[in-house]
Amino acid sequence: MCSLTPLSTTDPEYQNIISHFDLTPSSYVIHSILKIQMEWTFTNRFDNVVMWPWKKPDTFQLFHGTKHACDVWELNNSNKLCDNTQCGVCGILKFGNLLKMAKPNFAGQYLWFSPRASYVHKYTGPLKPHDNGFRAMFVMNVVFGMHYLKSIITDCEENVLPKYLIIYKENFENIENKEEIL
C-alpha cells in the first residue's frame, strides 16, 4: 500500500507545486498537498523505464485529474483508502494508473496528463454531487508521452508514477461574489 505524507506549506516541494498550479488563486483554497510513496513494485517499474541504458528518457511532472467517491480531504489525516471501485483517487493510489480504467475517446484509450492544472481541473470532483466542494488532482512523473491537443498521452502504465496529491476546495464565496458583481 502507498503512504501519504502531508507537506508543510513552507516545504520547497509544496512551494514548487503551488508555483505550477495555474488555477486562479481566488477560485480555490488548497487543503493539503500529500507526497505519495507508491509501493516498491510501481516505483521499481517506473525506475526501470527511466534508467534505460541506451537513452535517458525525458521525464515530465504533469497534472492528472480524476473523480473520487470518498471524502478526499480525510486522506490528509489517514492513509485509509476507500473500497469503491469507481473512485479514481483511491484506485490510482492502490494500483497506479491503469489503462483499462481510462475512458476511450476519439483518440483511443490513453492515460492523459497536462502541464496545466487549469486544463485537468474539469476532470476532478466527486462522482456524486457533494456539498463540500473538495477536489483532488495528482502530480505525476511521466516518461515519454505523445503530445495531443493540450495534453500528453501515453498507453504505457509503467511510464507513469504518482508523486503528489493536491486536495483543494473551490472557493464558493468568491464564485458567489462574482455572480453578484455580474
C-alpha positions, 0 to 999 in steps of 0.5 A: 500500500502507498503512504501519504505524507502531508507537506508543510506549506513552507516545504520547497516541494509544496512551494514548487507545486503551488508555483505550477498550479495555474488555477486562479488563486481566488477560485480555490483554497488548497487543503493539503498537498500529500507526497505519495510513496507508491509501493516498491513494485510501481516505483521499481517499474517506473525506475526501470523505464527511466534508467534505460541504458541506451537513452535517458528518457525525458521525464515530465511532472504533469497534472492528472485529474480524476473523480473520487467517491470518498471524502478526499480531504480525510486522506490528509489525516489517514492513509485509509483508502476507500473500497469503491471501485469507481473512485479514481483517487483511491484506485490510482493510489492502490494500483497506479494508473491503469489503462483499462480504467481510462475512458476511450475517446476519439483518440483511443484509450490513453492515460492523459496528463497536462502541464496545466492544472487549469486544463485537468481541473474539469476532470476532478470532483466527486462522482456524486454531487457533494456539498463540500466542494473538495477536489483532488488532482495528482502530480505525476512523473511521466516518461515519454508521452505523445503530445495531443491537443493540450495534453500528453498521452501515453498507453504505457502504465509503467511510464507513469508514477504518482508523486503528489496529491493536491486536495483543494476546495473551490472557493464558493464565496468568491464564485458567489461574489462574482455572480453578484458583481455580474 
